[in-house]
Structures are given as structure tokens and as C-alpha cells.
């Protein structure tokens, strides 16, 4: 499946915006391939439910969730919500692309997109926007947020990860602001300084470290239109 950057005339504006605030939203990232990638991911059975309890990460594949049943899954989500009132918690679905280039996520279109993110063209584009010539690798995962899913406040700064900036390639269409799921940036006083609403074929970039969160997807959000994106970090080296 081919992926290519759309030719754009606003790169200088985007670069200035990132240098000023450490974040940007760029509409119309891809010239082709976004719709097909969205459709492939939405049809995939490879999605894992990922969540944390303290420092421990948990992943539940589709067969495991089916075996649990709706009632137990609702109880689990309720427990995550209770802990998330005050602690760092998250819950969403994902498909990870292994860092090992010889391994596969199980979704060929997603693997191809990960290779695109590590192509000379995209990495050069990212280096120019971020202003860092050291960017050498983009790790990758697909993420899916359904009603009740969220990612609490954090700053992405993890020792030894060599993260320069986080990226989000939005594949959500359509989305309404009151459905939640916004990428929110926090000011020093705790207020939301800026927020990006999920969109389609758009790129978000944010400098690491920077306090941000994904607000909870509201119960009234359309379950047929989940918040879908490709996310990861631009790093100084491959793990």
C-alpha cells in the first residue's frame, strides 16, 4: 500500500509554530493511503485492550475479552476509572509494530506505514519541523479509543528512550468536540492551554517533555466512529 507526503506550502509556518509552543497540528498529511489504512485498521481483529495498574502494563487480546464477557469487562473498566481519578492510568486498544524490522504487527498495511514513517522523506520532514537533525527512528503503534477510554496526564519523558518528540497521525472521521478524546496540553497553572480535536489525515507533533493527556471519550460518542490514530515517538536511535 503506497504512502506519500502531500506537497505543502505551510512548512515554514508549521516550523515556527513548533519552535514557539513545542507542538503543532498539520492538516492533510498524506497525499494518498490514509483512507485505505483507516479501513484496514478498523476491520482488523488484532486489537489488544491495554491498561495499567500502577507500573504494571496489561494487554488483553480479542479472544480473552470475548471469554470474559461484557459484564466483567464493564467491571474492569469501572475499576480503571476509579483508580484514574487521582493516579496515572490509561485504557485504550492498540496494535504494536515491533521495533525489530524483521517482525510484524500482523497487519501488513500498518507495517508498511511504519516503514513509511522511517523513510528518508518522512524523517527529513520531521527533522525540519522539530528542528532536530538527530531524529533517526520513529516507533509505531495503532491506537483505538472507544467510549470510556482515556490517557491521563504525563510528559513522555522516560530515561533511556531517546525521545525527541511524540507524533499522532489522526485517522478519525468524523468526530465532534463534545465526544472528548482530545489531545490536551496543560499550562503551569493546571488549565488546558490548547487542545487538538481528533481529525482525519492530520499530524500532531509535540516536544518531549510536555504535560499532556487524552481526555476520556464520552459515553455519547458514536461507537461506530472510534478515535483512531497511529502514534509513537521520534527518537535519536533505534532500540
Secondary structure, 3 states (H helix, E strand, C coil): CCCEECCCCCHHHHHHHHHHHCEEEEECCEEECHHHHHHHHHHCCCCEEEEEECCEEEEECHHHHHHHHHHHHHHHHHHHHHHHCCCCCEEEEEEEECCCCCCCCCCHHHHHHHHHHCCHHHHHHHHHHHCCCCCCEECEEEEEECCCCEEEEECCCCCCCCEEEEEEEEECCCCCHHHCCCEEEECCCCCEEEEECCCEEEEEEEECCCCEEECCCCCCCCCCCCEEEEEEEEECCCC
